[in-house]
Amino acid sequence: MDADKENYSNYVDRLLHLLKPGGFIMLDNTLWKGAVACPEKRASDSQAQALYDAISVDFMSHPDLDVHSLMLADGFSVIRKKN
């Protein structure tokens, strides 16, 4: 998925209803030029904050998801639906 960053949580919520257990969602640009990992940069970048919230809060705390982030280029995350 490579879409508007502020809606990544909404898109993943919708995709989860279509995804079978064991299926994957792949997200592009999840480091957002390093801004996601830097609190000072997130404070002034709404897209970086939205990505941080989606991955760190929404996806990683979801009981039916496994989340793995890869530090390749601008960031790449893989979400696997458990159940």
C-alpha positions in Angstrom: 0.0 0.0 0.0 1.3 3.4 -0.9 -1.4 6.0 -0.2 -2.0 9.1 1.8 -0.2 8.6 5.1 -2.9 10.2 7.3 -5.3 7.4 6.3 -3.1 4.3 6.6 -5.1 3.2 9.7 -8.4 3.5 7.8 -7.1 1.6 4.8 -5.7 -1.2 6.9 -9.0 -1.5 8.9 -10.9 -1.9 5.6 -8.3 -4.3 4.2 -8.4 -6.5 7.3 -12.0 -7.4 6.5 -10.9 -8.7 3.1 -7.8 -10.5 4.2 -7.7 -14.1 5.2 -5.8 -15.3 8.2 -2.1 -15.5 7.3 -2.5 -12.8 4.7 -0.2 -9.8 4.4 -0.5 -6.1 3.9 2.7 -4.3 2.9 3.1 -0.6 3.6 5.5 1.7 1.8 7.3 4.8 3.1 6.8 4.0 6.8 9.9 5.9 7.9 9.0 9.0 6.0 12.6 10.2 5.5 13.4 9.3 9.1 10.8 11.7 10.5 8.7 8.8 12.0 11.6 7.9 14.3 12.4 11.4 15.4 10.0 13.1 17.9 11.1 16.6 16.9 10.4 16.0 13.2 7.1 14.2 14.0 5.9 17.3 15.9 6.1 19.4 12.7 5.1 16.8 10.2 1.5 15.6 10.3 2.2 12.7 7.9 5.1 11.4 10.0 2.9 11.6 13.1 0.1 9.8 11.4 2.4 7.0 10.3 3.9 6.8 13.8 0.4 6.6 15.4 -0.8 4.0 12.8 2.2 1.7 13.2 3.2 2.1 16.8 -0.3 2.6 18.4 -2.9 1.0 16.1 -1.2 -1.9 14.4 1.4 -3.0 17.0 -1.3 -3.1 19.7 -3.8 -5.0 17.6 -4.2 -8.5 19.0 -4.7 -10.1 15.5 -1.7 -8.5 13.8 2.0 -9.2 13.5 3.9 -6.1 12.4 7.5 -6.0 11.1 9.2 -2.9 9.9 12.2 -3.0 7.6 14.7 -0.1 7.5 15.0 -0.2 3.8 15.1 3.1 1.9 12.2 5.1 3.1 10.8 2.3 5.3 8.7 -0.7 4.6 6.4 -2.5 7.0 4.7 -5.8 6.7 1.5 -6.6 8.6 0.3 -10.2 8.9 -3.2 -11.1 10.0 -3.1 -13.8 12.6 -6.7 -14.8 13.0 
